[in-house]
């Protein structure tokens, strides 16, 4: 019974680690997408929109860099 519980615990730890890393990868992808859209946009140029983009991008960049 102990071996089954130990295997289950190891599996759960592995799954938690995979989900954790996938979260950071997805945050990095969203940040990259937002950054690419920031520099390619043709409509609505202006400082106010740049500030909104920056305000949106910063949390994703911090998460991708493992900074909370």
C-alpha positions in Angstrom: 0.0 0.0 0.0 2.9 2.4 0.7 4.4 1.8 -2.7 1.1 2.8 -4.4 0.8 5.9 -2.3 4.4 6.8 -3.0 3.9 6.4 -6.8 0.8 8.5 -6.6 2.6 11.2 -4.7 5.4 11.3 -7.3 2.9 11.4 -10.1 1.1 14.3 -8.5 4.3 16.2 -7.9 5.3 15.6 -11.6 1.9 16.8 -12.9 2.0 19.9 -10.6 5.5 20.7 -11.9 4.4 20.3 -15.6 1.4 22.5 -15.1 3.5 25.1 -13.3 6.0 25.2 -16.2 3.2 25.3 -18.8 1.7 28.3 -17.1 5.0 30.2 -17.4 5.4 29.2 -21.1 1.9 30.4 -21.8 2.5 33.7 -20.0 5.6 34.2 -22.1 3.7 33.4 -25.3 1.0 35.9 -24.5 3.6 38.6 -23.7 5.4 37.9 -27.0 2.1 38.1 -28.8 1.2 41.4 -27.2 4.6 42.9 -27.8 4.5 41.9 -31.5 1.0 43.5 -31.8 2.2 46.6 -30.1 4.9 47.3 -32.8 2.8 46.1 -35.8 -0.4 48.1 -35.1 -1.4 50.7 -37.6 -4.6 51.9 -36.1 -5.0 54.0 -33.0 -1.5 55.4 -32.6 -0.8 57.4 -29.6 0.7 57.5 -26.2 -2.4 56.5 -24.3 -2.7 53.3 -26.2 1.0 52.6 -25.6 0.5 53.0 -21.9 -2.5 50.6 -22.0 -0.4 48.0 -23.9 2.5 48.4 -21.4 0.1 48.1 -18.5 -1.3 44.9 -20.0 2.1 43.4 -21.0 4.0 43.9 -17.7 2.3 41.2 -15.7 2.8 38.6 -18.4 6.5 39.5 -18.7 7.0 39.3 -15.0 5.3 35.9 -14.8 7.4 34.6 -17.8 10.6 35.8 -15.9 9.3 34.0 -12.7 9.0 37.4 -10.9 5.7 37.8 -9.0 
